[in-house]
Amino acid sequence: MTMRAVLHPTELRRVFGAFPTGVTAIAALVDGEPVGLAASSFTSVSLDPPLVSVCIAHTSTTWPVLRRADRLGVSVLGAHQEHLGRQLSARSGDRFAGATWRASRGGEIVLDGACAWLDCTIEHEIPAGDHDIVLLRVHDLDADRTVPPLVFHQSTFGRLHRAA
């Protein structure tokens, strides 16, 4: 195997896309309005303290608004919520059109029908190339094991299928 001097973003996306991920909605009320984005770079980080992370592109126009919220809801989208994954990824339009959700007193938004949800605050933001790694402290969470997750793999949405 030879090392290339320059790795092209298209090649990086192709190879990174070989690893399937879940799809999350990061959402909150900001100035009384729902604000949210989709992220497939969500991962657990620590049990003590309870931390998760998500990576946000520097080009995001939503994150500078969303990060002003006191609390953030992280909803792990269910397989039936592909339309919400697309809407929350869109650069324009009503990202919450047709979605049912609830907001707590802290302002975090959790999407109804998600397979899991977490109530978080921003713990730390770490610059990392063209993204920021956002560490989130988990304050509350739950999961519905009967709802299968939405999966992002090879630049498209999909579903898990049980092995025979």
N, C-alpha and C positions, 0 to 999 in steps of 0.2 A: 504494500500500500504506500503510495507516494503522497506527500503533503502538498496541497495546493497553496500558492501564495495568497490568492484572493478567493473567498467564498462568495458566490453570487446569492443575493437574497432569494431568488427563485429556487435555487438548489437547496438552500437552507429550509425554506418552507416545505419543499417536497419531502426532505428527509425528516424534519421535525414532525410533519404530518403523519408519519408512520406510527407515531405514538398516540393512541386514542386518549381523549380526555373527556371529562364531563363538561357541562356548560352551566355557568352560573349567571344569575342576575344580581348585580350590586345596585341597590336602590334605597332612596330615602326621600323624605319631604324636605325641600329647600325653599324657603320663603313661601311655604304653603302649597307648593306644586310638586308633583312626583317627578323625580329625576332618576334615571337609571342607565346602566350599560350592561352589555354582555361580556363575559370573560371566560375563556377556556383554560386559563393559566392558574386556576385555583388549586391549592394543595394544603394539606395539613402540615403544620410545622412543629408544634410542641403540645404536650399534654399538661405540663406544669411549668410555666403558666399556659393556659389554653390559648394557642395562637394558630392562625391560618395565614396564608399569603395569597395575593393575587398580583399579577403583573399588568401594569397599565402603560400603554404607549404614550410617549411624549406628545404625539400628535392628537391625542384625545381632547376634544373640546368639551366633553361632558365631565371628565374628572375634576378640572378646576372648580366646577360648580358643586359637584357631588361631595367633594372632600370637605366642604364647609359644614356639612351636616354633623350634628353631635353623635348620632348613631347611624350605622349602615346595616341594612338587611342584606344577607346573602342567601339567595334562593337557588338551590340546585335544581335545575329544570328537569321536569319529567319528560319522557319520550314523546308524550302527546303535546308538548309545548314548543315544538320546533318553530312555529310562527312567532312566538315571543322571542326566541333566540335571534331570529332574523330582524324583528322590529327593534329590539334593543341594540342590535349591531348597526342599524341604519344611521346615516349621517343626518337625516331630516325626517319629518313626519312625527306623528303622535306615537311614541314608543310604547305607550300603555293602552292603545286602542284595543278594545275587546278583552283586556286583561282584568281579572278580578284580583284584588289585593287588599291587604290590611296594613295600616300603619299604627305603631304603638305610640304611647305618649312621648317616647324618645325620638320619634320621627322616622325610625327605620321602616322600610317597606318590605313585606314578605308577600310573595306571589302565591295565591291559592293554587293548589294542585301540584306544587313542587314536591320532589321526593325527599328533600331535606331543607332546613332553613337554619340560619345562624343570626344572632343579634350581636353586632360587633362595634367596636370603636377603633379608630386608627391608633396603633401603637407606635409605628415608625415607618418612614419612607426611605428607601435606599436607592440612590441612582444606580442604574445598571444598563449601560449602553443606551439604546434608544427607548428603553422602558424604565419605569420605577417599580421596584418590588415594594409592595405595600403590605406591611405586617399588620394584621388585625387581631385584636384581643377579643375572644369570644366570651360573652356574658350570659347567653342563653342559647339553646338549640334544641332541635327535635328532628326526627326523620319518620317517614312513612315507608316502611319496607315493602308495601304492596305496590308502590309506584315505581316503575322502572325508569332509570335515568336517560336523559338525552345525551348522546355521544357525538363528539366532533372528531372525525378521523379522515385523513386525506382530503382536507379542505371541504368536507361536506358533513351534514348532520346525519346521524344514523341511530340505530337502536342495538341493544345487546341481545344476543340470541344464546340461549343455554346450549352447552355442548351436549351431544347425545350420550 
